[in-house]
Amino acid sequence: MTPQQIELVKSTVPVLREHGVALTSYFYKRMLDNHPELKNVFNLDHQATGRQPRALAAAVLAYAENIEQPEKLAKAVEHITTKHVSLDIQPEQYSIVGENLLHSISEVLNVPFESELIEAWKQAYLQLAGILIGVEKQKYDQLAAQNGGWAGWRNFKIVSIEEQAEGKLFNISAADQQAIPTANAGEYISVKVHVPAKGIEQPQQFSFSSNQDKAQYGFLVKSQPEHSEYDVANILLSNYQVGDEVAVSAPLKG
């Protein structure tokens, strides 16, 4: 990035502080309208509750504030890339996100798309995307290299559902009956389910409350009364039984 482009990105910090959530809410709606296939990737319950737009707004603001010293964002990069890997985000999806983010900045801020400001943000986004894609590749490779490990999604069968004081414990084993890696308490998996009557799938993370050192994983599912029809926990509790299959990502540290 040129010094001028850096200054242009930094000049948007006040606007991002005040209107960042409005911008990211607009962005997600625009992108999901243009690419409905991504509704299988992004958690729509987090969209409905506003959690995801708020998180992205904070990340965009932090990046703009630290555009000259991206190393200050190391913890944020670690968090973001771990979440992306748990959702099987792929490099080609970054171009879709980038295109819609740039158009959203142009449309929300009422700035011509051909302007120097949008070009500056394009270079900033490409810089950040390159960092994230590189870190995510390393994480995918590490997951696949584990004993019984895998990258992306793997089918698991529900082998038992146990009543607990706070919800239900779902115990799952690999549908291919092959080995799976152990996991520690505090690590998590993403579980992807079919949303009834919507024709899409939805992912959600579930943490382990104890070490997972057997040939199966167990995770607690709690009812979420304030959430939308896309909430994975509620879908599991209402629609999934022993013998059904779900897609699962490899365990990751939270």
Buried (B, 14 or more C-beta within 10 A) or exposed (E): BEEEBBEBBBEBBEBBEEBBBEBBBBBBBBBBEEBEEBBBBBBBBBBBBEEBBBBBBBBBBBBBBBBEEBEEBEEBBEBBBBBBBBBBBEEEBBEBBBBBBBBBBBBBBEBEEEBEBBBBBBBBBBEBBEBBBEBBBEBBEEBEEBEEBBBBBBEBBBBEBEEEEEBBBBBBBBBEEEEBBBBEEEBBBBBBBBBEEEEBBBBBBBBBBEEBEEBBBBBBBEBBEEBEBBBBBBBBBEEBEEEBBBBBBBBBEE
